[in-house]
Each structure stands twice: as structure tokens, then as C-alpha cells.
Amino acid sequence: MHRVAVIAVPPATTFDLSIPELVLGETSVDGTPGYQVRICTARPGAVTTSGSLQVSVPCGLRAVDDADTVIVTGTTARDDIDPHILSALRHSAAAGKRIASICTGAFVLAEAGLLDGRRATTHWARSEEFSRRFPAVELRPDVLYVEDGNILTSAGLSAGIDLCLHLVRTDYGAATANAVARLVVAAPVRPGGQAQFIKSPLPPETATSLAATRSWALERLHEPLTRADLAAHARTSIRTLTRKFHTETGLSPLQWLLHQRVLRAQELLETTDLPMDQVARRSGLATTDSLRQHLTRRTGLTPSAYRTTFTQRSDRRHG
């Protein structure tokens, strides 16, 4: 079981603090929990939050020593971060552990010196302050999350869900991550480079939304769908379709289709023994060259290497 320590830095943002346990806690692999999540803090007990609540955190930073992944969630603190937290983060980084932050937790990682010379992100409303205070960090204020080596950072609020789903996908594959997304009623795993500026990150399934059209398209990814096909199903113009896709998903219709096709290819590689040409056709990527190009760009692995990686992980889980 993958061990995760979530550090609460007072005053903690309660929504951010709840995300890792809610998302990672829903991860199950063959009926076995995929993660053990422990929330900890420098001084166990009542932790102040950015609102009117107080949260009781019984675990101290010893949980960080035992963890495989360490996550720092959002906080309204900008200065005077407890030196014990900074020290625990530095030791974790030196040990090669995976370290992540949600929202303004990036300020804590930067204060610990873990982001110098790296790409990172944080909540867009705090980006100017972040850049001013930490000029050695290559801030990308317009994306959902950034992965730079063993350090990951995310934007605010719902982007923390995207980050945790990305962790699940990295550890257990696209099929498991999409299953968790359905359980927590979140959007399917979104690419980290997607813009933060989305009017409705999790669009409601109203009569005027494109939810029905997206569901229709997901059942036909193997077909050569065009913007005209999507617009015809939605009974709207291509111009209106494109505008609403950007509003509801942050992507153009064709970008969204490509992302869903790569996800479908990942699931097929993880869960079937289909030849590569059939994986390409069933996912809508058409050819093995196209499959290789897009999967390598997204994951850094060729299709055969991707399949081998997740087959080995499955073997280890069953061994």
C-alpha cells in the first residue's frame, strides 16, 4: 500500500486538506486500498483553518518519515512557516520521495527551497506575490498542475482533485484513475497543461450544457468524429460548440477528443492484450504511429513500454 502523509500548515484551507483523503481514499485495486493517507502537522491537536472551523489532527511529522508521498495543502500562511515542517520537507526531498502541493501549499515548498530552478504553479490569484517572493522558481500561473521530477504543484481548489487523480493514474493507471473520478463525481483525468481559467471546471449536466454530447462522443471515440459531428449532435453551430467547449472544459472540441482518445488507449494498454494497431483503432488514434506519438508526448513512454510498466505493477500487486 502506498503511504501518503498530508501536512496541515495552519491556518489550513479545509477544502484543500480534505482532497487527498477523499480522492486517494477511494482508490481500490482488486479490492485492496491503494493508499494509506495520514494527515499530520507539526504540533498535533487543534489546527486553525482559514475559516471558522478548527480541525483536530492527531499525527505529528513522524508520519512524513514513513511516507512514500508527501502532500502540503493550501494555507493562508505566507511567513513564519514552522521550521519543523520545512525541515521534514527537505529531508523527504533528499530521500527522493514524491512531494506535492495543492494551491498555496506551493509557498511552503518554495520556502523550503524545493522549487528553486523548477517549474511550478499555484493559485492564479497569488501568482504575482509568488513570483515576487520566489524569483528562482519558473512559475506557470495558467495551468492546473505541474510535474517537475519528483515535485508536483497544483493550482487552487478543484485543481487539487486533478492533481490527486494524476497521482492515481501515475501509480495505478488510467483505468483506476477514471474509476476514482467517477466515484468522486469529478471530471475525467484532465491534462496538467489545461488552463486554470475555466468558468465551470465541473460543468453541470443541464439542458444547455454539452454533457450529453460529450457522453455521446465517448461512446464513439473509435469513429473519425469532427467538430461538425459534435455540433450536429448538440444541435448548435460549430462556433457555438467551440465556445461552449472552452467554457465547460477549458479545451477546444478537438483537443478534448484527443485527450479522451489517449486516455482510452492507456486503458486498453493496461487492461487488454490487444495488438498495437487495434489499440490505435479502438481508441480513435487510427494508426500505430499516431498512438506512439501522442502517448509518448503525454506519458514519456512508448505504447509497448507503457504496457510493460503497468503489467509489472499489476504483477507486483498480485505477487
N, C-alpha and C positions, 0 to 999 in steps of 0.2 A: 504494500500500500504506500502510495506517495504521501509523504508528510509535508504539511503546509503550515507555516507559522504566520499569522496575520498580526501585525504590530499596530496597536491603537495608540496614536500620538495625540494626547489631549491639547486643545479641545478637538475631539474627533467628530467627523461627519458621519452621522449614524447610518445614512443610506449607504455610503461607500463601505462602511465597516461591515454591513450585512451581506454585501455582494459575494465575497469569496465563499462563505459558508453556504449560501443559498444555491449558488451555481455549482461549485465543486462538490458540495454535499449531495447533489442529485446524480452525480456520476457513478454509474454502476457498470461493471464489466463482468459478464457472465454471472450476474447476481451478487458479485462481490464489490463493496465500496471501492472506488478508485482512489479516494483521498481521505486522509485523516486531517481535519482542519482544527487548529487550536488558535484562539485569539489570545494575545498576550500584551503586556505593557511593562514599562519599567518599574512601576510601583503598583503591584496587584491591589485590587479593590475597586472603589468607585472611580470611574473615569469621567471627567466632564466632557460634554459634547458642545457642538456649535449651536444647539438649540436648548430647549428647556429640560431635556432628559439627562439622566445620569445612567451610565452603563456599568454593570459590575463585571470586572474582568479578573478572574481568579489566578490566571497564569502569569508568571514572570518571564523574563527574557531567556530562561533556560530552554524554553520551547524553541527558540531560534537555533540553539546549538544542535537540536535533534532534527531540524527540518531539512528537507530537500529543496523546498522553495520558500522564500520569504517575501511577503507582500506587505507594503506600507500603504494604508488607506488615507483618504483625504483628511486634512486638518486645517484649522484656521490659524495655527501657529506658524509664524514666519521666522522668529528668532528664538534663541534660548531653547533649542531642542535638547532634550535630556541627553547628556553626553554618553550615558549607558546605551541608549538606542543607537547613537551614531557609531559607537564602538562595536556593537553587535552587528551592525550592517557591514562595517569594514571587515570584520573577521569573516563574515559569511561570504563576502566578495572574494576575499583572499583564498577562501577554501573552495572557490569555484561553484558556489551554489547559485541557483537561479534566483534573481531578485527582481521584484516588480513593484510598481506603484500605481495607485489609482488616483486620478485627479491631482490635487495639490500635494499628495504624498511625494510627488517628484521633487518638491522643495526639500524634503527630508533627505532623499537620495543625493541631491546636489550638495546639500550642506555637509554630507558625509564624504563628499569628494568622489562619488562613484560615477558621476555623469560627465566629468571633465573629458573633453575630446570625443564625446559620444553624441549620437543623435538621440533626441528625447522629445516628449511632448507633455503638456499639462492642460488644464482648462484654459480655453482661449481667452477668457476674461482676465486671467492672471499672467498672460504671456509677456506683456511689456515689463511687468515687475520681475518676472523670472529672468528675462534676457538681461535686464539691467544688473541684477544681483549675481548672475552666473554667466558671464560672457564667454567662458571656456566651453560651454555646452552648446551644441548645434541644435537649437530649438526648432521644432517643426510644429507650429501652433495650429495648423489647419488639418490635422489628421486625427483619426480615432485612437490609434496606438502605434507604438514604435518598438521594434525589437532590434537591439544592437548587442550582438553577442549574448551573454547570459543576463543582460539587463533589459527589462521591458518597462515601458511607461505608457500610461493611457490618459486620455482626456477625462472630462468630468462625467459624473453620474452614469448614464446608460453605457458610456464607452467602457466603464469598468466591467460591465457584463460582457461586452465584446472581447475584452482582454482575457477574462476568465474562460470564455468559450474557446479562444485561441489556445490557451494553455491546455484545455481538454483535447483539442484537436491535435496539438503537438504530441501529447503524451499517449493518447488512445485512438487517434484517427478521426476522420471527418464523420463517419457514421455515428460514432458515440457522441461527438460534439453536437451534431444535428439532433440527435435524440434528446440530449440535455436541453438544447434550445427549445424544443417542443414542450418539454416538461415545465420549464420556467416561463413559457409563453413569451419567448423572445424571438427577435428576427433571426433567421439562419445566420451562421457564422459570416460576419462581414469582414472584408479586407481592411487591414490596418490603415492603408492609404486613403480610405474613404474620408471625405470632408466631414469636419465636426458640424458644419453649419447646415443642419437639416431641420426643416420646420417641424417634421414629425418623425423622429427616429424609429418609432414603432407604430406605423400608421394603423389607425383603427379600421376595422373592416366595415366601413359604412357603405351606403348605396353609391356614394360618389367617389370612393377610393378605387384603386386599381388592384385590390387584394384578389378579387375573383379572376382577373386577367393573369396575375402572377401565378395563381394556383393552376390555372389552365395551361400556362406555359410550362410549368414544372412537370406536367404530365406528358409534355411533347418536346422535351429538350433534344431528343434524337432527330427531330424534324428540322429542316432549314428555315426556322422562323425568322421573319423580317419585322421591321417596325410597322409595315403595313398590315401584317397578320395580327400583331398585337393591337393596333389601332382598330382594326375591323372587329375583333372580339370585344374591345372596350366600347365600341360604337362611338368613337371620337376621331378627331383628326390626328395626324401624325404630330403636328405641332403641339396640340394639347396633351397628347400622350407623353411626349418628351418632357414637357414642363411638369406634368404631374409625377412622372417617374423621378425627376430630380427632387421634387418637393417631398415625396414619400420615402425615397431610398437613398438620395444623395448621389445616384448614378444615372447615366443615360440608359435607355432600354437595352441597347446592345452591350454595354458594359455589364449590366445586371445579368443578362443572358450568359455572357462569357463566364462570369463568376460562378453562376449556378452550374454551368457545364463542367467547370474544373472541379467543383465540389462533388458532382455526380461521378466524375472519373475517379476521384480519390476513393469514394465509397466502393465503386466497382473493383478497384485495385485491392482494397482491403478485404473485401468480403467474397470475391469470386476468383476463379482461376481462368477467366476468360482471356483469350489471346489479346494482344495489344490493339490489333485492328478492330476487334469487336468492342473493346472498351472505348475506343475513339468514336465508333459509330453510335453506340448506345448513349454516350454522353453528349452527342451532338458536336463533337470536335472534328468529326469527319475522317481525318487521316492520322496515322501514327506520328507523322512529322508535326502536325498541329498539336496533338496530345503532348508530345515531348517538349515542344516549345513553350506551351502555356503552363504545363505542370512544373517544368524546371524554373520558369520565371517566378512562379508562385511559391514553390517549396524549396528550391535549390537542389531537387533530386530528379533524376530521370524516372520515367514510369517504372522501369524494372527495379531501380534502386529503392523507389518508394514502396513498391510491393514487398521487396525483401525486408525493408526496415520494419514494416508493420507485421509481417509474418513472424519475424524474430521476436517482436514484442509479445505477440499472441502466444508464441511457443513458451516464452519465459513465464507468462502468467499461468499457463497450464502445466508448467513443469514442476 
